[in-house]
Structure formats: C-alpha cells, structure tokens
C-alpha cells in the first residue's frame, strides 16, 4: 500500500475515533480498542515510508553535492521526529563522517514507535516514556481514570473512554493535526499521533487495573454450551463476552483484550488451533487461554496444546462447574466469594 493510502486511512480512522461510535460496536471500549489497533498499523507503515523518503532524498542531495546547512538542519529535524533518540544521535554524528558510512547508518534506521514502547513490560526507552507521560498528562487522562474509583462498572468505563476520545479531538485541534483526507501529516504530526495512541494504550492499561471485575471471553459454537459457560462464569463474579465462531472470537479478543479466554477447539470459520496461534502476537500474547473441548484428544495432542505459550488450562466436556470455577479464580488471581 502506498504512503498516501496509509495517510488517508490513518486520518480517516482518527476522524472516526474522535466522532460518534457506530451502531455496529457493542460499547465504547470495543470501538476504542478497534480504532487504536487500526490506527497503529497505518501509523507504523506511514512513519516507515516517511523515513525512507527522507533518507533517500538526503542521499540524492549528498550525491549531487547540493547539501547545505539548511537542508542538513531540515533533515535532522525530520529524523528527530521519526527515530529513537540514540539512533538520531548516531545519524547526526555520521554526517561529519564519510558518505559511505552515513549511507549505511541511514539505511539501518527504523522508525520509533511509541505505541510499541508502551506495550513493553520492561526496558522501555526513557525518552519515549517521557513523551508518553507528557502526552498522557496533556490529555488529562489521569483524572479520568480516577473517576472510576467511585463506581467502576461498564457504564462508567464507557463514560471515561468517551471523554478520553473528546480529549484526543481537542488535542488534534490544538496541535493542528489535520482530520480531513486532504491534509498532510508532517513528521511532527506523526510524532504527535504516535504519542496520543501510546497514551490511549496507557489509559486502557490503567483502566484494567481499577477494581470492578475481570472479563472472560467465551468462545463456543454450541449455543447451549455458550449459555451454560456464561452462567457459570458470571456466577463466580466475572464479566463475560461471547463469540460463536473463530472469526468473531479473534475480532473480539483483539478489540476487548479480555482477562481470560475460554476456547472451544472445533469452531466454524476459524478453528481453535488457528486462534491459539493468531493470539500469540505482541498485542494479545498476554491473554491466558483455557481450552474447553469435547474433542477426544489423545494424550500427546492434549500435551502439545498445553505447551502452547498462552494456554493455561485444559477442560474436557461435560464441564464440571467446581473445576472450572477453581481454574478461573486461580488464573485471574481473584478469591472465590464462598469457599468450596
């Protein structure tokens, strides 16, 4: 996909994000996460293309001997907005070295992603973390999270996320980030959007830390089993979301990022085995999965499934409520309401 297409899609999605929630979405949270995922993908591609074009343009000027102090300063300004601080320092130092070394250093550059830095559990770039913290503060996200202390239910979470989207809209206006398809996203605009998306990921993470129950996504194509599991899980004090096929399960897992996934293996459209593998990427790898299946798997197959990095349990149908309940509380680290 060409750079212009990524730019149009990013601006379009950002405009949608700051507007009304379409009726197709179940709630603010699903819309919020779905938009973040889509915008992050287009932003990474757009930053990569912008960096490539800037480096190639500077290299051409270097070859033709038309590099001036102004063009060098402009190029450094572009790099500063697109690459990690350490890489920027190395690239700038290379400008006083030979052309070949500079070309090698420029070819090795990769764009900074504040969103990816925010997802790291440890080893986050210090400068990236500073940018995210400052943007989080400018967006007034901390007071929004604090609002949930009084009543952290689904309606309160929806209210917080709606206000967060309004803050993003005001931020885009303040920093002159274009929300029309004809607008041009400069490296500065891309850096601002990156910081906003990273801050949005941070508010989601902070919302998950507030009291108010954990969410379990239940995936089964048998309506009776889905209803039974929903009843059993809610009886233990957890929130639930349901999916009746593999495609819906993947979409909801990526959009909602549940605290636990109960997964049947035999599903239409996309099997449970495929879902296991798909949910091992950076954004969903942390979701623990419990296999709930009526499939008579031989011991070697069951052991193979249990060795998947995101699988935390394996339950055979018919379901024994006490075994399921004990597993839920152990994985989610929430004590049972009544001892068994």
Secondary structure, 3 states (H helix, E strand, C coil): CCHHHHHHHHHHHHHHHCCCCCCCCCCHHHHHHHHHHHHHHHHHHHHHHHHHHHHHHHHHHHHHCCCCHHHHHHHHHHHHHHECHHHHHHHHHHCCCCHHHHHHHHHCCCECCHHHHHHCCCCCCHHHHHHHHHHHHHCCHHHHHHHHHCCCCHHHHHHHHHHHHHHHHHHHHHCCCCCCCCCCCCHHHHHHHHHHHHHHHHHHHHHHHCCCCCEEEEECCCHHHHHHHHHHHHHCCCEEEEECCHHHHHHHHHHHCCCEEEECCCCCCCCHHHHHHHCCCCCCCCCEEEEEECCCCCHHHHHHHHCCCCEEEEEECCCCHHHHHHHHHHHHCCCCCCCC
